Amino acid sequence: MKSLEKLIQGKMSKTLSKFLEKNIVQKGIEEELLISDKKLAKTITEKLNIAVKTGDKANELLRCIRFQMSSLLEGLDDADLKQMSLGLAHSFSRYKLQFSSEKVDTMIIQAVSLLEDLDKELNNYAMRLKEWYSWHFPELGKIVTDNVAFAQAVILIGMRTNVKNLSLDQLQ
């Protein structure tokens, strides 16, 4: 987990350093190494003097390799690969959220912040719905003021011509 954390920070772990040293530097391989993270690429170039390629083309090639991973590695199918990726993601999340009083406070603050952001986004979407549907049916915005009720009314009514076929009980 510590190695993964270093990779995410753009640093090179001892394990990665030894692996690259043994498999690239000692063997005298001259090809460029594809790296998606620019910080990590810079670190590898500075410490091991390995030719590294980053950028959009490198990311596209890495995406293709990831897509074909199960066919490139013998004895590994897509389901196993997905299961391992999910397990790694869960383990890393647990590792980063180890229990401490500071982190609990931070998590509460982040949850409140997330709730506020969601409230703002929902309000923004409701305002857009009212704005756009008001072009089609301007009277509805004056009749129904609650955002949730307005969205339900839009779903129920659909086209403006359908409103004459609905009863008041259906709108409530």
C-alpha positions as CSV (number, residue, x, y, z in Angstrom):
1,M,0.0,0.0,0.0
2,K,2.9,2.4,0.8
3,S,4.3,1.7,-2.7
4,L,0.9,2.6,-4.3
5,E,0.6,5.7,-2.2
6,K,4.1,6.8,-3.4
7,L,3.1,6.1,-7.0
8,I,0.0,8.3,-6.6
9,Q,2.2,11.1,-5.2
10,G,4.5,10.9,-8.2
11,K,7.3,9.3,-6.2
12,M,9.2,6.1,-6.8
13,S,9.1,3.3,-4.3
14,K,12.2,1.1,-3.6
15,T,10.4,-1.9,-5.2
16,L,9.7,0.0,-8.4
17,S,13.3,1.4,-8.4
18,K,14.8,-2.1,-8.1
19,F,12.5,-3.5,-10.7
20,L,13.3,-0.8,-13.3
21,E,17.0,-1.0,-12.4
22,K,17.0,-4.8,-12.9
23,N,14.8,-5.0,-16.0
24,I,15.7,-1.9,-17.9
25,V,18.9,-0.3,-16.8
26,Q,21.0,-3.4,-16.3
27,K,19.7,-5.0,-19.5
28,G,20.6,-1.8,-21.5
29,I,17.1,-1.4,-22.9
30,E,16.9,1.8,-25.0
31,E,13.2,1.9,-25.7
32,E,11.0,4.6,-24.1
33,L,9.0,3.7,-21.0
34,L,5.3,4.8,-21.2
35,I,4.2,6.6,-18.0
36,S,0.9,8.4,-17.6
37,D,1.9,10.5,-14.5
38,K,4.3,13.3,-15.4
39,K,5.7,13.7,-11.9
40,L,6.5,10.0,-11.8
41,A,8.0,10.2,-15.3
42,K,10.3,13.1,-14.2
43,T,11.4,11.2,-11.1
44,I,12.2,8.0,-13.1
45,T,14.2,10.1,-15.6
46,E,16.1,12.0,-12.9
47,K,16.9,9.0,-10.7
48,L,17.5,6.2,-13.2
49,N,18.2,8.1,-16.4
50,I,15.5,6.0,-18.3
51,A,13.9,7.5,-21.5
52,V,10.3,8.2,-20.6
53,K,7.3,9.2,-22.7
54,T,4.2,10.9,-21.3
55,G,1.3,12.9,-22.7
56,D,-1.8,12.2,-24.7
57,K,-0.2,9.6,-27.1
58,A,1.3,7.7,-24.1
59,N,-2.1,7.7,-22.3
60,E,-3.8,6.4,-25.4
61,L,-1.4,3.6,-25.7
62,L,-1.7,2.8,-22.0
63,R,-5.5,2.7,-22.4
64,C,-5.2,0.3,-25.2
65,I,-2.8,-1.9,-23.2
66,R,-5.2,-1.8,-20.2
67,F,-8.1,-2.8,-22.5
68,Q,-6.2,-5.8,-23.8
69,M,-4.7,-6.7,-20.4
70,S,-6.5,-10.1,-20.1
71,S,-5.2,-11.3,-23.5
72,L,-1.7,-10.1,-22.8
73,L,-1.4,-11.9,-19.4
74,E,-1.8,-15.7,-19.6
75,G,-4.2,-17.3,-17.1
76,L,-6.0,-14.1,-16.4
77,D,-9.5,-13.4,-17.6
78,D,-11.6,-10.1,-17.5
79,A,-13.5,-11.2,-14.4
80,D,-10.3,-11.9,-12.5
81,L,-8.8,-8.6,-13.6
82,K,-11.9,-6.6,-12.6
83,Q,-12.0,-8.4,-9.2
84,M,-8.3,-7.6,-8.5
85,S,-8.8,-4.0,-9.6
86,L,-11.8,-3.6,-7.3
87,G,-9.9,-5.3,-4.4
88,L,-7.0,-3.0,-4.9
89,A,-9.2,0.1,-4.9
90,H,-11.0,-1.0,-1.7
91,S,-7.7,-1.8,0.0
92,F,-6.2,1.5,-0.9
93,S,-9.3,3.4,0.2
94,R,-9.2,1.6,3.6
95,Y,-5.5,2.3,3.9
96,K,-6.1,6.0,3.3
97,L,-9.0,6.2,5.7
98,Q,-7.3,4.6,8.7
99,F,-9.1,5.6,11.9
100,S,-8.0,8.7,13.7
101,S,-9.9,11.5,15.4
102,E,-8.6,14.1,12.9
103,K,-9.7,12.0,9.9
104,V,-13.2,11.5,11.5
105,D,-13.6,15.3,11.8
106,T,-12.3,15.7,8.3
107,M,-14.8,13.1,7.0
108,I,-17.7,14.8,8.7
109,I,-16.6,18.2,7.3
110,Q,-16.3,16.6,3.8
111,A,-19.7,15.0,4.2
112,V,-21.3,18.3,5.1
113,S,-19.5,20.0,2.2
114,L,-20.7,17.3,-0.1
115,L,-24.3,17.7,1.1
116,E,-24.1,21.4,0.5
117,D,-22.7,20.9,-3.0
118,L,-25.4,18.3,-3.8
119,D,-28.0,20.8,-2.6
120,K,-26.6,23.5,-4.8
121,E,-26.5,21.2,-7.8
122,L,-30.0,19.9,-7.3
123,N,-31.2,23.5,-7.0
124,N,-29.3,24.4,-10.2
125,Y,-30.9,21.5,-12.1
126,A,-34.4,22.4,-10.8
127,M,-33.9,26.0,-11.9
128,R,-32.8,24.8,-15.4
129,L,-35.8,22.6,-15.6
130,K,-38.1,25.4,-14.7
131,E,-36.4,27.8,-17.2
132,W,-36.4,25.3,-20.1
133,Y,-39.9,23.9,-19.5
134,S,-41.3,27.4,-19.0
135,W,-40.5,28.1,-22.7
136,H,-42.9,25.2,-23.5
137,F,-45.5,25.8,-20.7
138,P,-44.9,29.1,-18.9
139,E,-48.0,28.9,-16.7
140,L,-46.8,25.8,-14.8
141,G,-44.0,27.6,-13.1
142,K,-46.6,30.0,-11.5
143,I,-48.9,27.2,-10.5
144,V,-46.4,24.7,-9.0
145,T,-43.6,26.4,-7.0
146,D,-42.0,23.4,-5.2
147,N,-39.0,22.0,-7.2
148,V,-39.8,18.3,-6.6
149,A,-43.5,18.8,-7.4
150,F,-42.6,20.8,-10.5
151,A,-40.3,17.9,-11.7
152,Q,-43.1,15.4,-11.0
153,A,-45.6,17.5,-12.9
154,V,-43.2,17.8,-15.9
155,I,-42.9,14.0,-16.0
156,L,-46.6,13.5,-15.7
157,I,-47.6,16.2,-18.2
158,G,-45.0,15.8,-20.9
159,M,-46.3,17.8,-23.8
160,R,-48.5,20.8,-23.0
161,T,-51.4,19.4,-24.9
162,N,-51.6,16.4,-22.5
163,V,-52.6,18.6,-19.6
164,K,-56.2,18.7,-20.7
165,N,-56.4,14.9,-20.4
166,L,-55.2,14.9,-16.8
167,S,-57.4,15.3,-13.7
168,L,-56.4,17.5,-10.7
169,D,-56.0,14.4,-8.6
170,Q,-53.2,13.1,-10.8
171,L,-51.3,16.4,-10.5
172,Q,-51.4,16.3,-6.7
